[in-house]
C-alpha cells in the first residue's frame, strides 16, 4: 500500500500535502480501498473555508457514504472540479489527480497534530 512519507494524515484517513502556505487535501489509498468504487463526491462549490476537524463534504461509494473531515483550517483556494464528472479518479490516483480541495493554511501549527506516514501505517495495521 502506498503511504507517501511527504504527507500528513488524519485518523479519519484524509491526507494533506503542504507546499508553502497551501495544503492540498484528499483521502488515502487505504480509505478509497475500504470505500470501494467512488461514484460521487459532494463538496459545496461555494465552500470558502475549512475548520480543522469539521465536515467539508461527503464521498459516496457504491455501498456507503462517508464524511470528509478537514485536517486543517484555512481559506479554500481551489476545488478539484474534475471529480464532478470523474469521481473514480479518487480510486485510480488518490494522492495525485484525485485530490479534493486546496486551502491556504490559517494555522500551520495544526499540522503538528496530524500523523506522519509511520504513525498512519501503524493506525491501519501496515
C-alpha positions in Angstrom: 0.0 0.0 0.0 1.3 3.4 -0.9 1.7 5.8 2.0 3.8 8.7 0.9 6.2 10.0 3.5 5.9 13.6 2.5 2.2 13.8 3.6 0.5 14.3 6.9 -2.6 12.1 7.8 -5.7 12.2 9.9 -7.1 9.4 12.0 -10.1 9.6 9.6 -7.9 8.8 6.5 -7.6 12.2 4.9 -4.1 13.4 3.8 -2.6 16.8 3.3 0.4 17.8 1.2 1.8 21.3 2.1 3.7 23.4 -0.3 4.5 26.9 1.0 1.3 28.0 2.7 -1.1 25.9 0.5 -2.3 22.5 1.6 -3.7 20.0 -0.9 -6.2 17.6 0.7 -7.6 14.2 -0.3 -8.3 10.7 1.1 -5.8 8.0 1.4 -5.3 4.9 -0.7 -6.4 2.9 2.3 -9.7 4.9 2.6 -10.6 4.6 -1.1 -9.9 0.9 -0.9 -12.2 0.5 2.1 -14.9 2.6 0.4 -14.8 0.7 -2.9 -15.8 2.3 -6.2 -16.3 6.0 -5.7 -19.4 7.2 -7.5 -19.9 10.8 -6.2 -18.1 13.5 -4.3 -20.2 16.2 -2.7 -18.3 19.4 -1.8 -20.2 22.7 -1.9 -18.9 24.6 -4.9 -19.2 27.8 -2.8 -17.1 26.4 0.1 -14.9 29.3 1.2 -13.1 28.0 4.3 -12.3 24.8 6.3 -12.2 24.3 10.0 -9.9 21.6 11.3 -11.9 18.5 12.3 -15.1 19.8 10.6 -17.1 18.2 7.8 -16.4 19.8 4.4 -18.3 17.3 2.2 -19.1 13.7 1.6 -17.8 10.9 -0.6 -20.2 8.3 -1.9 -19.2 4.8 -2.9 -21.5 2.0 -4.2 -22.4 0.8 -0.7 -21.7 3.7 1.6 -21.4 7.4 2.2 -18.6 8.9 4.3 -17.9 12.3 5.6 -14.9 14.3 4.6 -13.2 16.0 7.6 -10.7 18.8 7.2 -7.2 18.1 8.6 -6.5 21.9 8.9 -8.2 25.3 9.0 -7.9 27.8 6.2 -9.3 29.6 3.2 -10.3 27.4 0.2 -8.4 28.4 -2.9 -9.4 25.6 -5.3 -11.7 22.7 -5.6 -10.9 19.8 -7.9 -13.7 20.2 -10.4 -12.6 17.1 -12.3 -14.2 15.0 -9.5 -17.7 16.2 -10.5 -17.6 14.2 -13.8 -14.9 11.7 -12.8 -15.2 10.7 -9.1 -13.5 7.4 -9.9 -10.2 9.4 -10.2 -10.0 9.1 -6.4 -9.8 5.3 -6.8 -7.2 5.5 -9.6 -4.9 8.2 -8.2 -5.8 9.2 -4.6 -2.6 11.1 -4.0 -2.4 12.8 -7.4 -5.3 13.7 -9.7 -7.8 12.5 -7.0 -7.1 15.5 -4.7 -10.2 17.3 -3.4 -9.5 20.8 -2.1 -6.6 23.2 -1.8 -6.6 25.5 1.2 -4.4 28.4 2.3 -3.5 27.5 5.9 -4.7 29.9 8.6 -3.0 28.0 11.4 0.1 26.0 10.3 0.6 24.7 13.8 -2.5 22.4 13.3 -0.2 20.3 11.1 1.6 19.2 14.3 -1.5 17.4 15.4 -1.5 15.1 12.4 0.1 11.8 11.8 3.3 11.2 9.9 3.5 8.3 7.5 4.9 5.8 10.0 2.1 6.7 12.6 -0.5 6.3 9.8 0.9 2.9 8.9 0.5 1.8 12.5 -3.1 3.1 12.5 -4.1 1.0 9.6 -2.0 -2.0 10.6 0.7 -1.8 8.0 
